[in-house]
Amino acid sequence: GYAFATYGRLKSVTISDSIKTIGDYAFAICKSLENVRFGGGITSIGEWAFSACTSLIEINLPQSVTSIGERAFENCDSLTSIIIPNSVTSIGRLAFDGCTSLESVTIPEGVTEIGECAFYDCTSLKNIIIPEGVTGIVYRTFYNCSSLKEIIIPESVTVIGKAAFCGCSSLKSITIPEGVTKIEEGTFYNCTL
């Protein structure tokens, strides 16, 4: 961890195919980092790996990545686009917390776990697709996604956690499948549904 953390002049990174893991805090708070080219060997993005890289605009993860760690892209407030490959099975808690410019995310079919507060305070997020296989929308997953207009919850979901969509003030439509057995308190608090 901490390989290049807080290195203020780093603008571009090319990661070779031989690298398997981006370690915890590896590029955290590299505020000038604009471009990351990932090699095809990366399997995991560590905790806080790119946290507060405020100049990053887009991320295109390779098909080899299987997990996105806790707070991996937290507070990347210029990030407008991220491509999550089909190989990813888990998105860590707070992974995209505070990505206030992120507008659209497609979560691939292989993802079965989306961590708490994963998209917390993504205030520009308008569209999100949650795949079949996810069994729960957990605590504050989409908290304060104030631009989110519509969400379709897949048939595989059985629980919608506390405050999962709290503060989603633009939400006009939500489809809840028959298999949902529990909707916890505050789930739709401050929504205009």
Contacts in CASP RR format, 6 or more apart in sequence:
PFRMAT RR
TARGET T0000
AUTHOR 0000-0000-0000
METHOD contacts of the structure
MODEL  1
GYAFATYGRLKSVTISDSIKTIGDYAFAICKSLENVRFGGGITSIGEWAF
SACTSLIEINLPQSVTSIGERAFENCDSLTSIIIPNSVTSIGRLAFDGCT
SLESVTIPEGVTEIGECAFYDCTSLKNIIIPEGVTGIVYRTFYNCSSLKE
IIIPESVTVIGKAAFCGCSSLKSITIPEGVTKIEEGTFYNCTL
1 23 0 8 1.000
1 24 0 8 1.000
1 25 0 8 1.000
1 26 0 8 1.000
2 24 0 8 1.000
2 25 0 8 1.000
2 26 0 8 1.000
2 28 0 8 1.000
3 23 0 8 1.000
3 25 0 8 1.000
3 26 0 8 1.000
3 27 0 8 1.000
4 10 0 8 1.000
4 13 0 8 1.000
4 26 0 8 1.000
4 27 0 8 1.000
4 30 0 8 1.000
5 25 0 8 1.000
5 26 0 8 1.000
5 27 0 8 1.000
5 28 0 8 1.000
5 29 0 8 1.000
5 30 0 8 1.000
6 28 0 8 1.000
6 29 0 8 1.000
6 30 0 8 1.000
7 30 0 8 1.000
8 30 0 8 1.000
8 31 0 8 1.000
8 32 0 8 1.000
9 32 0 8 1.000
10 27 0 8 1.000
10 30 0 8 1.000
10 32 0 8 1.000
10 33 0 8 1.000
11 32 0 8 1.000
11 33 0 8 1.000
11 34 0 8 1.000
11 35 0 8 1.000
11 55 0 8 1.000
12 33 0 8 1.000
12 34 0 8 1.000
12 35 0 8 1.000
12 36 0 8 1.000
12 37 0 8 1.000
13 27 0 8 1.000
13 33 0 8 1.000
13 35 0 8 1.000
13 36 0 8 1.000
13 37 0 8 1.000
14 37 0 8 1.000
14 39 0 8 1.000
15 22 0 8 1.000
15 36 0 8 1.000
15 37 0 8 1.000
15 38 0 8 1.000
15 39 0 8 1.000
15 42 0 8 1.000
16 39 0 8 1.000
17 39 0 8 1.000
17 40 0 8 1.000
17 41 0 8 1.000
18 41 0 8 1.000
19 39 0 8 1.000
19 41 0 8 1.000
19 42 0 8 1.000
20 41 0 8 1.000
20 42 0 8 1.000
20 43 0 8 1.000
20 44 0 8 1.000
21 42 0 8 1.000
21 43 0 8 1.000
21 44 0 8 1.000
21 46 0 8 1.000
22 42 0 8 1.000
22 44 0 8 1.000
22 45 0 8 1.000
22 46 0 8 1.000
22 49 0 8 1.000
22 50 0 8 1.000
23 46 0 8 1.000
23 47 0 8 1.000
23 49 0 8 1.000
24 46 0 8 1.000
24 47 0 8 1.000
24 48 0 8 1.000
24 49 0 8 1.000
25 47 0 8 1.000
25 48 0 8 1.000
25 49 0 8 1.000
25 51 0 8 1.000
26 46 0 8 1.000
26 49 0 8 1.000
26 50 0 8 1.000
27 33 0 8 1.000
27 36 0 8 1.000
27 49 0 8 1.000
27 50 0 8 1.000
27 53 0 8 1.000
28 48 0 8 1.000
28 49 0 8 1.000
28 50 0 8 1.000
28 51 0 8 1.000
28 52 0 8 1.000
28 53 0 8 1.000
29 51 0 8 1.000
29 52 0 8 1.000
29 53 0 8 1.000
30 50 0 8 1.000
30 53 0 8 1.000
31 52 0 8 1.000
31 53 0 8 1.000
31 54 0 8 1.000
31 55 0 8 1.000
32 55 0 8 1.000
33 50 0 8 1.000
33 53 0 8 1.000
33 55 0 8 1.000
33 56 0 8 1.000
34 55 0 8 1.000
34 56 0 8 1.000
34 57 0 8 1.000
35 56 0 8 1.000
36 50 0 8 1.000
36 56 0 8 1.000
36 59 0 8 1.000
38 60 0 8 1.000
38 61 0 8 1.000
38 62 0 8 1.000
38 65 0 8 1.000
39 62 0 8 1.000
39 64 0 8 1.000
40 62 0 8 1.000
40 63 0 8 1.000
40 64 0 8 1.000
41 62 0 8 1.000
41 64 0 8 1.000
42 61 0 8 1.000
42 62 0 8 1.000
42 64 0 8 1.000
42 65 0 8 1.000
43 64 0 8 1.000
43 65 0 8 1.000
43 66 0 8 1.000
43 67 0 8 1.000
44 65 0 8 1.000
44 66 0 8 1.000
44 67 0 8 1.000
44 68 0 8 1.000
44 69 0 8 1.000
45 61 0 8 1.000
45 65 0 8 1.000
45 67 0 8 1.000
45 68 0 8 1.000
45 69 0 8 1.000
45 72 0 8 1.000
46 68 0 8 1.000
46 69 0 8 1.000
46 70 0 8 1.000
46 72 0 8 1.000
47 69 0 8 1.000
47 70 0 8 1.000
47 71 0 8 1.000
47 72 0 8 1.000
48 70 0 8 1.000
48 71 0 8 1.000
48 72 0 8 1.000
48 74 0 8 1.000
49 69 0 8 1.000
49 72 0 8 1.000
49 73 0 8 1.000
50 56 0 8 1.000
50 59 0 8 1.000
50 72 0 8 1.000
50 73 0 8 1.000
50 76 0 8 1.000
51 71 0 8 1.000
51 72 0 8 1.000
51 73 0 8 1.000
51 74 0 8 1.000
51 75 0 8 1.000
51 76 0 8 1.000
52 74 0 8 1.000
52 75 0 8 1.000
52 76 0 8 1.000
53 73 0 8 1.000
53 76 0 8 1.000
54 75 0 8 1.000
54 76 0 8 1.000
54 77 0 8 1.000
54 78 0 8 1.000
55 78 0 8 1.000
56 73 0 8 1.000
56 76 0 8 1.000
56 78 0 8 1.000
56 79 0 8 1.000
57 78 0 8 1.000
57 79 0 8 1.000
57 80 0 8 1.000
57 81 0 8 1.000
58 79 0 8 1.000
58 80 0 8 1.000
58 81 0 8 1.000
58 82 0 8 1.000
58 83 0 8 1.000
59 73 0 8 1.000
59 79 0 8 1.000
59 81 0 8 1.000
59 82 0 8 1.000
59 83 0 8 1.000
60 82 0 8 1.000
60 83 0 8 1.000
61 68 0 8 1.000
61 82 0 8 1.000
61 83 0 8 1.000
61 84 0 8 1.000
61 85 0 8 1.000
61 88 0 8 1.000
62 85 0 8 1.000
63 85 0 8 1.000
63 86 0 8 1.000
63 87 0 8 1.000
64 85 0 8 1.000
64 87 0 8 1.000
65 85 0 8 1.000
65 87 0 8 1.000
65 88 0 8 1.000
66 87 0 8 1.000
66 88 0 8 1.000
66 89 0 8 1.000
66 90 0 8 1.000
67 88 0 8 1.000
67 89 0 8 1.000
67 90 0 8 1.000
67 91 0 8 1.000
67 92 0 8 1.000
68 84 0 8 1.000
68 88 0 8 1.000
68 90 0 8 1.000
68 91 0 8 1.000
68 92 0 8 1.000
68 95 0 8 1.000
69 90 0 8 1.000
69 91 0 8 1.000
69 92 0 8 1.000
69 95 0 8 1.000
70 92 0 8 1.000
70 93 0 8 1.000
70 94 0 8 1.000
70 95 0 8 1.000
71 92 0 8 1.000
71 93 0 8 1.000
71 94 0 8 1.000
71 95 0 8 1.000
71 97 0 8 1.000
72 92 0 8 1.000
72 95 0 8 1.000
73 79 0 8 1.000
73 82 0 8 1.000
73 95 0 8 1.000
73 96 0 8 1.000
73 99 0 8 1.000
74 94 0 8 1.000
74 95 0 8 1.000
74 96 0 8 1.000
74 97 0 8 1.000
74 98 0 8 1.000
74 99 0 8 1.000
75 97 0 8 1.000
75 98 0 8 1.000
75 99 0 8 1.000
76 96 0 8 1.000
76 98 0 8 1.000
76 99 0 8 1.000
77 98 0 8 1.000
77 99 0 8 1.000
77 100 0 8 1.000
77 101 0 8 1.000
78 101 0 8 1.000
79 96 0 8 1.000
79 99 0 8 1.000
79 101 0 8 1.000
79 102 0 8 1.000
80 101 0 8 1.000
80 102 0 8 1.000
80 103 0 8 1.000
80 124 0 8 1.000
81 102 0 8 1.000
81 103 0 8 1.000
81 104 0 8 1.000
82 96 0 8 1.000
82 102 0 8 1.000
82 105 0 8 1.000
83 106 0 8 1.000
84 91 0 8 1.000
84 105 0 8 1.000
84 106 0 8 1.000
84 107 0 8 1.000
84 108 0 8 1.000
84 111 0 8 1.000
85 108 0 8 1.000
86 108 0 8 1.000
86 109 0 8 1.000
86 110 0 8 1.000
87 108 0 8 1.000
87 110 0 8 1.000
88 108 0 8 1.000
88 110 0 8 1.000
88 111 0 8 1.000
89 110 0 8 1.000
89 111 0 8 1.000
89 112 0 8 1.000
89 113 0 8 1.000
90 111 0 8 1.000
90 112 0 8 1.000
90 113 0 8 1.000
90 114 0 8 1.000
90 115 0 8 1.000
91 107 0 8 1.000
91 111 0 8 1.000
91 113 0 8 1.000
91 114 0 8 1.000
91 115 0 8 1.000
91 118 0 8 1.000
92 113 0 8 1.000
92 114 0 8 1.000
92 115 0 8 1.000
92 118 0 8 1.000
93 115 0 8 1.000
93 116 0 8 1.000
93 117 0 8 1.000
93 118 0 8 1.000
94 115 0 8 1.000
94 116 0 8 1.000
94 117 0 8 1.000
94 118 0 8 1.000
94 120 0 8 1.000
95 115 0 8 1.000
95 118 0 8 1.000
95 119 0 8 1.000
96 102 0 8 1.000
96 105 0 8 1.000
96 118 0 8 1.000
96 119 0 8 1.000
96 120 0 8 1.000
96 122 0 8 1.000
97 117 0 8 1.000
97 118 0 8 1.000
97 119 0 8 1.000
97 120 0 8 1.000
97 121 0 8 1.000
97 122 0 8 1.000
98 120 0 8 1.000
98 121 0 8 1.000
98 122 0 8 1.000
98 123 0 8 1.000
99 119 0 8 1.000
99 122 0 8 1.000
100 121 0 8 1.000
100 122 0 8 1.000
100 123 0 8 1.000
100 124 0 8 1.000
101 124 0 8 1.000
102 119 0 8 1.000
102 122 0 8 1.000
102 124 0 8 1.000
102 125 0 8 1.000
103 124 0 8 1.000
103 125 0 8 1.000
103 126 0 8 1.000
103 127 0 8 1.000
103 147 0 8 1.000
104 125 0 8 1.000
104 126 0 8 1.000
104 127 0 8 1.000
104 128 0 8 1.000
105 119 0 8 1.000
105 125 0 8 1.000
105 127 0 8 1.000
105 128 0 8 1.000
105 129 0 8 1.000
106 128 0 8 1.000
106 129 0 8 1.000
107 114 0 8 1.000
107 128 0 8 1.000
107 129 0 8 1.000
107 130 0 8 1.000
107 131 0 8 1.000
107 134 0 8 1.000
108 131 0 8 1.000
109 131 0 8 1.000
109 132 0 8 1.000
109 133 0 8 1.000
110 131 0 8 1.000
110 133 0 8 1.000
111 131 0 8 1.000
111 133 0 8 1.000
111 134 0 8 1.000
112 133 0 8 1.000
112 134 0 8 1.000
112 135 0 8 1.000
113 134 0 8 1.000
114 130 0 8 1.000
114 134 0 8 1.000
114 136 0 8 1.000
114 137 0 8 1.000
114 138 0 8 1.000
114 141 0 8 1.000
115 138 0 8 1.000
115 141 0 8 1.000
116 138 0 8 1.000
116 139 0 8 1.000
116 140 0 8 1.000
116 141 0 8 1.000
117 139 0 8 1.000
117 140 0 8 1.000
117 141 0 8 1.000
117 143 0 8 1.000
118 141 0 8 1.000
119 125 0 8 1.000
119 128 0 8 1.000
119 141 0 8 1.000
119 142 0 8 1.000
119 145 0 8 1.000
120 140 0 8 1.000
120 141 0 8 1.000
120 142 0 8 1.000
120 143 0 8 1.000
120 144 0 8 1.000
121 143 0 8 1.000
121 144 0 8 1.000
121 145 0 8 1.000
122 142 0 8 1.000
122 144 0 8 1.000
122 145 0 8 1.000
123 144 0 8 1.000
123 145 0 8 1.000
123 146 0 8 1.000
123 147 0 8 1.000
124 147 0 8 1.000
125 142 0 8 1.000
125 145 0 8 1.000
125 147 0 8 1.000
125 148 0 8 1.000
126 147 0 8 1.000
126 148 0 8 1.000
126 149 0 8 1.000
127 148 0 8 1.000
127 149 0 8 1.000
127 150 0 8 1.000
128 142 0 8 1.000
128 145 0 8 1.000
128 148 0 8 1.000
128 151 0 8 1.000
129 152 0 8 1.000
130 137 0 8 1.000
130 151 0 8 1.000
130 152 0 8 1.000
130 153 0 8 1.000
130 154 0 8 1.000
130 157 0 8 1.000
131 154 0 8 1.000
132 154 0 8 1.000
132 155 0 8 1.000
132 156 0 8 1.000
133 154 0 8 1.000
133 156 0 8 1.000
134 154 0 8 1.000
134 156 0 8 1.000
134 157 0 8 1.000
135 156 0 8 1.000
135 157 0 8 1.000
135 158 0 8 1.000
135 159 0 8 1.000
136 157 0 8 1.000
136 158 0 8 1.000
136 159 0 8 1.000
136 160 0 8 1.000
136 161 0 8 1.000
137 153 0 8 1.000
137 157 0 8 1.000
137 159 0 8 1.000
137 160 0 8 1.000
137 161 0 8 1.000
137 164 0 8 1.000
137 165 0 8 1.000
138 159 0 8 1.000
138 161 0 8 1.000
138 164 0 8 1.000
139 161 0 8 1.000
139 162 0 8 1.000
139 163 0 8 1.000
139 164 0 8 1.000
140 162 0 8 1.000
140 163 0 8 1.000
140 164 0 8 1.000
140 166 0 8 1.000
141 161 0 8 1.000
141 164 0 8 1.000
141 165 0 8 1.000
142 148 0 8 1.000
142 151 0 8 1.000
142 164 0 8 1.000
142 165 0 8 1.000
142 168 0 8 1.000
143 163 0 8 1.000
143 164 0 8 1.000
143 165 0 8 1.000
143 166 0 8 1.000
143 167 0 8 1.000
144 166 0 8 1.000
144 167 0 8 1.000
144 168 0 8 1.000
145 165 0 8 1.000
145 167 0 8 1.000
145 168 0 8 1.000
146 167 0 8 1.000
146 168 0 8 1.000
146 169 0 8 1.000
146 170 0 8 1.000
147 170 0 8 1.000
148 165 0 8 1.000
148 168 0 8 1.000
148 170 0 8 1.000
148 171 0 8 1.000
149 170 0 8 1.000
149 171 0 8 1.000
149 172 0 8 1.000
149 173 0 8 1.000
150 171 0 8 1.000
150 172 0 8 1.000
150 173 0 8 1.000
150 174 0 8 1.000
151 165 0 8 1.000
151 171 0 8 1.000
151 173 0 8 1.000
151 174 0 8 1.000
151 175 0 8 1.000
152 174 0 8 1.000
152 175 0 8 1.000
153 160 0 8 1.000
153 174 0 8 1.000
153 175 0 8 1.000
153 176 0 8 1.000
153 177 0 8 1.000
153 180 0 8 1.000
154 177 0 8 1.000
155 177 0 8 1.000
155 178 0 8 1.000
155 179 0 8 1.000
157 177 0 8 1.000
157 179 0 8 1.000
157 180 0 8 1.000
158 179 0 8 1.000
158 180 0 8 1.000
158 181 0 8 1.000
158 182 0 8 1.000
159 180 0 8 1.000
159 181 0 8 1.000
159 182 0 8 1.000
159 183 0 8 1.000
159 184 0 8 1.000
160 176 0 8 1.000
160 180 0 8 1.000
160 182 0 8 1.000
160 183 0 8 1.000
160 184 0 8 1.000
160 187 0 8 1.000
161 182 0 8 1.000
161 183 0 8 1.000
161 184 0 8 1.000
161 187 0 8 1.000
162 184 0 8 1.000
162 185 0 8 1.000
162 186 0 8 1.000
162 187 0 8 1.000
163 184 0 8 1.000
163 185 0 8 1.000
163 186 0 8 1.000
163 187 0 8 1.000
163 189 0 8 1.000
164 184 0 8 1.000
164 187 0 8 1.000
165 171 0 8 1.000
165 174 0 8 1.000
165 187 0 8 1.000
165 188 0 8 1.000
165 191 0 8 1.000
166 186 0 8 1.000
166 187 0 8 1.000
166 188 0 8 1.000
166 189 0 8 1.000
166 190 0 8 1.000
166 191 0 8 1.000
167 189 0 8 1.000
167 190 0 8 1.000
167 191 0 8 1.000
168 188 0 8 1.000
168 190 0 8 1.000
168 191 0 8 1.000
169 190 0 8 1.000
169 191 0 8 1.000
169 192 0 8 1.000
170 192 0 8 1.000
171 188 0 8 1.000
171 191 0 8 1.000
171 192 0 8 1.000
171 193 0 8 1.000
172 192 0 8 1.000
172 193 0 8 1.000
174 188 0 8 1.000
174 193 0 8 1.000
176 183 0 8 1.000
END
